[in-house]
Amino acid sequence: MTIKESLLKGTSFIQLMKEFAVKAENIKIQDEEILFKVFPFYQREVLKENICIEGRNEHGVINFFGTLHYNLLNKLAVFEMQGFEKINQGY
């Protein structure tokens, strides 16, 4: 199970994405694969890392910045947003 799938199990993360009109298929956790290479499963039970989540909607890209709290054993994830930036598509 990916971090994205774990986050989408939580209602608050789904509500946050709805607020910005971002659909689940348009969400990308930046450098997700690197998180697991840098922090192997066997070294800790909970991963706490600053991340950027990229979401796309009809108006452009929204980057969400915050802290990911990820329980590696139970596959539970919480995203604590600290800010965001909107990058509008130019026409």
C-alpha positions in Angstrom: 0.0 0.0 0.0 1.4 3.4 -0.9 1.4 6.6 1.2 -1.2 8.1 -1.1 -3.6 5.1 -0.6 -3.1 5.3 3.2 -3.8 9.1 3.2 -7.0 8.5 1.1 -8.4 6.3 3.8 -8.7 9.3 6.1 -11.6 11.6 5.8 -9.7 14.8 6.7 -7.3 14.3 3.8 -10.2 13.6 1.3 -11.9 16.7 2.6 -8.8 18.8 2.0 -8.5 17.6 -1.6 -12.2 18.3 -2.2 -11.7 21.8 -0.9 -9.1 22.4 -3.6 -11.1 20.4 -6.3 -8.3 17.8 -6.6 -9.3 14.3 -7.6 -7.5 11.3 -6.1 -6.0 10.3 -9.4 -4.3 13.7 -9.7 -2.4 13.5 -6.4 1.3 12.7 -6.3 3.5 12.4 -3.3 6.8 13.9 -4.3 9.8 11.6 -3.8 7.7 8.9 -2.2 10.0 6.1 -3.2 13.0 7.9 -1.7 11.3 8.1 1.7 11.4 4.3 2.0 15.0 4.0 0.8 16.2 6.6 3.3 14.1 5.3 6.2 14.0 1.5 6.0 11.1 -0.2 7.6 13.1 -2.2 10.1 14.6 0.9 11.8 11.5 2.6 13.0 7.8 2.1 13.4 6.6 5.6 12.7 8.0 7.8 9.9 7.7 11.6 10.4 8.9 13.6 7.5 8.3 16.9 5.8 6.9 16.3 2.3 5.3 18.0 -0.6 2.1 16.6 -2.2 1.3 17.8 -5.7 -2.3 18.0 -6.7 -3.7 19.0 -10.1 -7.1 20.5 -10.9 -8.6 22.3 -13.8 -6.9 25.6 -12.8 -3.4 24.3 -12.4 -1.1 22.7 -9.8 -1.4 23.0 -6.1 1.6 22.1 -3.9 0.7 21.2 -0.3 3.6 21.4 2.1 3.5 19.7 5.5 4.5 16.8 7.8 3.6 13.2 7.0 3.1 11.0 10.0 3.1 7.4 8.7 2.7 4.3 10.9 4.7 1.7 9.0 3.2 -1.3 10.8 -0.5 -0.4 10.5 -0.2 1.5 7.2 -1.9 4.6 8.7 -1.0 8.0 7.4 -1.8 11.6 8.5 -0.8 14.7 6.7 -0.4 17.9 8.8 -0.5 20.7 6.3 1.6 23.8 7.0 1.0 25.7 3.7 0.3 25.5 0.0 1.1 27.3 -3.2 -1.1 27.5 -6.4 0.5 27.5 -9.8 -2.0 28.5 -12.4 -1.9 27.2 -15.9 -1.0 29.9 -18.4 -3.2 30.2 -21.5 
